[in-house]
Amino acid sequence: MHTAYITHPSCLRHDMGAWHPESPARLRAIDDRLHAAHLFDFLTHLKATPVQRSQLLRVHDAAYIDAIEAASPSEGISMLDPDTSMNPHTLEAARHAAGGAVMAVDRVMRGEVASAFVACRPPGHHATRNQAMGFCIFNNVAVAAAHALDQHGLERVAIVDFDVHHGNGTEDIFRDEPRLMLCSTFQHPYYPFRGADTVNDHIVNVPLPAGTTGTAYREAFSARILPRLEAFRPQMLFFSAGFDGHREDDMAQFGLVEADYAWITGQVMDVAARHAGGRIVSVLEGGYDLSSLGRSAAAHIKVLAAL
């Protein structure tokens, strides 16, 4: 079976301004690199369907969803926080980003594809139950994981968040949900300045200092995340796939390279093979230097698709 590559044209129309690092060019950079690396044609290409309100309500408050819908402008820009805004196309894009993640779960659970990469935006892992922040509106990976639990009846799922920023929104949503294990590596202290003090049996936060290289990252991941994943025995795994820890990305100060993202992918795939029938869904989060984003995402997808 192939790996699904899920996106939607609406995700290119969400635009917060030429100055904003979370731009439509991010998706084009990934597409371009997949073509250049001769990977594009080996993937199963699917167009995301919009998320249903009932699926959003598993992880977001109804009042929050209503507020996002009310904030959608007919023209111009509507600011949700100093870093996060909506143009007239953002709401459609956000619905497709969350819906694409749900679609990925359904296709993988039905055995139609082996795994999936959701190349949609806006990203999601900073969005809490009732707050948009950090470029994020709906928490796409949380919507997908909750769908796997509640619609498909799984008893244990895990999210591995390797974005350089802590997945605070995902932690907020699943803090009291023992069926889900969140494993988040992140630069600390750094935005969103949360997670380092979390004490929770199913939230595994690994704060790392600025300047962390691939060697140090792999050591921490091997020692602090892989044993917890093994013990949890997840029946499905998710990536919050942020590539802003690359050494060429000036959004933060990690020193990862493409080979490190390939390594992370392979390690988690091994866990999925042992406990989850190989079921993995990867959802795009950060990554703002276009060249390193394209190369890193391609390296991740190449391993994910066993190409």
N, C-alpha and C positions, 0 to 999 in steps of 0.2 A: 504494500500500500504506500501511497505517496503522502507527503506532508502538504496540508492545505495552507495557502497564502491568501488571507482574507483582508480585503480592503473595500473602500467605496469612494467614488469621485467626490462625494460631499466633504470628505475629510481633507481635500485639497482647497476647499472654499472657506474653511474656517481660518480666518486671518486676523491676528491681533495687531497688525501694523508692521511696516518694514523694519522697524527697530527691534522687533521682538524675536528672541532666539527660538521660540517654539513656533516654527514657521512651516508653511506647506512644503518648502524645499526639503524638509527632512524626509518626507515620503519619497520624493523624487530621487533623493540621494541613495536610498535603499534600493529602489527599483533599478536605478542606473548601475549600481554595483552588482546586483544579482545578474543583470544582463552581461556585464563585463566579465564576471566570473563564470559565465555559462551555467548558472544555476536556475535561472528563471523558468526555463521550459521543463524542468524536472519537477516542478511544483504543481499542485492542483489549485487553480485560481478560482476563487469564489468571491462574489459580491455580497458584502454584509447586508443583513436585513435589520430594520430598526428594532430597538429593544421595546418590549411591552412594559407598560406602567407597572403591572403586577411583578415583573422581574426586578424593576428598580426598587419597588417597595420592600423587597427582601433586605436591602442594605441602606436605603435612604428614607428619611422621614417624608411623609406626604406633603407637609408644608414646605419642605425644601424643594421638592420636585415642582410644586406649584410656583414657588418663587423664581426658580430658574426659567420656567416657561413664561412667566410674566416679565422677566427681565430681557427676554429676547427682543432685540430692536428690529424695527422695520427698515431702518437705515442707520448708518453710522455705527458707533461703538457704544456698548453698555459695559461699564466697569463692575466686576464682581468683587475684586480686591485689587490692590495696586499692581499685581502681576498677572491677573486673570481677567479677560474681557470676552465679550460676545459681539460678533457681527451678525448680520441677518441670516447667515448660513450656519452659525455655530450650533444651534440647537439640533438641527438635522444631523450635523457631523457627530455631535455627542451621542445622539440616539443610535447612530450607526456604529460608533466605536464600542458602546456597550453591547449593542445587538450582535456585532461581529464576534465578540468574545463568547456570548451565549451560543451563537451558531457553531463556533469552534467546539464547545463542549458537546453539543448534540451530535455533530459529525464524528467526533472521536468516540463518543460513547456508543454510537450505532455501528462503529467499526468501518465507517466509510473512508476514513483516512486514519493514518497511524498517529499523527500529531498535527498541530496547527500553529502558525504564526499569524497574529492579528496585527496587521500593519495599518492601524487606524490612529487618528488623533481627533480631539484633544486626549492627552494621557489621563491617567486616573488615580494613581496611588496616594496622592495628597488629599483627595476629596473625602471628607468625613461624612458621617450620617447627615449632617445638616450644614455643611460649609464647603464652598468652593475655594480652593487656594492652590498656589504653586502650579498654575497653568491647567489645573484639573477641575472638571465639572462633575461628571459621574465617575464613580470608581469602577472602571471596567473589569478589572481582574476580580474584584469583590463580587460584582454582579454575576460573573461567570462561576466563581467558586460556590456561591450560594445556590446557583442553579444546579450545579452538580450534586450538591447535598440534598436539596429539597425536591427537585424534579426527577433526578435519576436515583435517588435513594442511597447514595454512598454514605458510608459511616465516618470516613476519615479522608480529608484532602489536605494538601499542603501547598503553600505559596512560597517560592524562593524569590526574594526581591533583591536583585543585585545592582539596582540603581544607586548612584553615589549619594543620593538623598534618602533619608529614612522614610519608609512607607507609613507615615503617621496616620493617614486616612484609613488604610487597611487595618492597622492595629486598632483604631477607634471602633471600627465596625465589628471586628471579630474578637474584641477583648474578652467577651464572656461566652464565646462559642468554642467549646473544647473539641468539637469535631474538626476544627481547622487548626493547623499549625502554620504560623507565619515565621519564616526565617528571613531576616533582613540584615544585610551588611550595608554600612553607610559611613561616610566621613563624619567625624564628630570632634569638636563642636562645629556644627554647620547647619544651615537651613534643613529642616524646619525646627531645629533645636529641641528635638524630642526623642524619646526612645532609649536613651542611654541608661536610664534608671528603672526601666520596666522590670517588674518581677512577676512572672506568669509562667505556668507550666507549659503552655502551648504557644507562647510568643518568644521566639529566640532572636534577640537583637544582638548584633555584633558591631559595636561602634569601633571605628578604626581611625587613626590619626591622619592628618594631611601628610602627603608624601608616601603613603602606603604603596609599595610596589607589588608586582605580580607574585613574587616569591612569598612575601609576608601575607598577602591576601590568601593565597592557596593554603598556607599553613593554618591561618585562622579558620578558613572554611572547612578544612579537613578535621580540625580538632573540635570545633564548636558547633558546626551545623550538620555535617554528615552523620555523626553518631545519633543525634537527636532525630533526624529524618528516618534512619534505620529503625530506631526504637518505636517510632510512631507508626510505621508501616502504612503510609498513605495509599489510598486506592486510586488516586489521581493526583497529578502534580501540575502546578502552574508556575510560570515565570512572570514576575514583573520585570520586564527586560529593559533596563535603562543602561545606556552605553556612555553615560557622561562621566564615568570613572576613567575613561581613556586618557592617556598622558597628553594627547593633543587637544583635549577638550578643556577650555579655560573656564568652564562653569564651576569646576572644583579643582582639587589638588591631589587626585590619585594618580598612580603611574601604571595603570593596566594597559595591555595591548590586546590585539585580536586573539592571540593564542590563549590568553587568560579567559576570554569569554568562551572560546571553544572548549577549554578545560572545564569550566563551570558547567557548561551544557552537558558534556560527557559524563561528569560525575553524577549529576541529577538524573540523567537518562539511565544510568546503571541502577539507581534506586527505583526508578519507575519500572524497569525491567523485572526487578525482583519482587515488587509489591503491588504494582498498579497495572500489570499487563501492558506496560510501555506507554500508558496514556499520559500525554503531556500537551498542555496548551500554553503558548507563550504570547504575552500581550506587551506591545511596545509601550515603554514609558519615556525616559529621557534620552539624551544624546543630541548635542547641539553643534558640535563641529562636524560639518557635513561630510567631509572626507572620512574621518575616523568612524563616524556613525555608519556610513555605508559599508565600510570594510568590516567593522565589528559585527553588525547585524548579519552580513553575509556569512561570516565565520560561524556565528551562532546557528543560523539556519542550515548551513551545510552539515553541521554535526547533527542537528535536530532531525534532518531528513536522511541521515546516513548516506550522504553523497560523497 
